[in-house]
Amino acid sequence: MVEVFVTVDTEAWPFARGWPDVALTKRVNLEREIATYLYGKTGAGEFGVRYLLKRLTHYDLKATFFVETLSTDVLGEDVLRALVGTIEAAGQECQLQIHTEWLGELHQGLLPSRFQQFLRCYTYDEQSAIIAYGLAKLRNAGAGNIVALRAGNFGADVNSLRAASANGLRFDSSHNVAYLGKGCGLADLGPAIGPVDEGGVTEIPVSFFVDYRGKFRNTQVCACSAAEMNEALMWAWNEQWPTFCIVLHTFELLRGYARGHPPPQPHPLHIARFESLCRFLAANRDKFHTTHFRDYLRSPARNGAHRAMRSTALQTLHRYGEQALGRSLWAARPDAGAIEGSDRRR
């Protein structure tokens, strides 16, 4: 049985040119950003937190929502409280995510006020204070049994793990092989496949496979096709992986979300991939068990080295083809150029 962590990075971002390098000019409740990034509101309905919770409940699957909390002072305490209440009322768990981009907006004496994109860019003492502040926000919002951390942009290092442990956390899930040497500073752990004890916590790495061109692909809904995801899960079961960690975001089922005007639209390809993932996990409960971090009991290491899957040429080409088709259909929209955009978070 493979223990599967379906993890959802839960965060909102300002529609502000140059942010976070340029500070926000108004400290207001960013209603459009909350509606878009957290709740996925479109003219065709919602495809964010509430949509994800509804589909997970339909398939009786567990998921972890890594909730970003440094943004609370700008977005509002009531926003975080409502978000946590919605997630936990649906039987899912909230764990802690830290995006240090928000530090430039905070004026707390115990926290560094300078903006840096990665948690690992701060000293151990600074990281410990940042994590403590984020934890307090999440607890005050009503989250229970917080045991895990994910650094925004996967930007953790060993000091981050040590700081998480010092704050009473038992798990981290910031290791992402696709970001090693970029945001992620956990290169010493190598291309980790199963749980690793490091810095006083158990690291649950984001799972990955190698595509036909030899590139690492993390198992993220927007990064791999449904066929690749299913094949990677079956590979993990056949290879007796102890865990399999999947990533998506609350805004990942949208297109054209980065600028906020005109309103974003549902992303049919990503919605189909998420639905396929849920169906697959529900249909293979004899092989895969979705779990929460708060319930996970690490089993003794299994015999033999775990190997990463290598995707076939056909699977890689299929992903290229479906993504190219999606881009061409989007480009044909008359308003596509006005709403297409990108931002820096992961």
Secondary structure, 3 states (H helix, E strand, C coil): CEEEEEEEEECCCCCCCCCCCCCCCCCCCCHHHHHHHHCCEECCEECCHHHHHHHHHHHCCCCEEEEECCCHHHHCHHHHHHHHHHHHHCCCEEEEEECHHHHHHCCCCCCCCCCCCCHHHCCHHHHHHHHHHHHHHHHHCCCCCCCEEEEHHHCCCHHHHHHHHHCCCCEECCCCHHHECCCECCHHHCCCCCCEEECCEEECCCCEEECCCCCEEECECCCCCHHHHHHHHHHHHHCCCCEEEEEEECCCCEECCCCCCCCCEECHHHHHHHHHHHHHHHHCCCCEEECCHHHCCCCCCCCCCCCCCECCHHHHHHHHHHHHHHHHHHHCCCCHHHHCCCCCCC
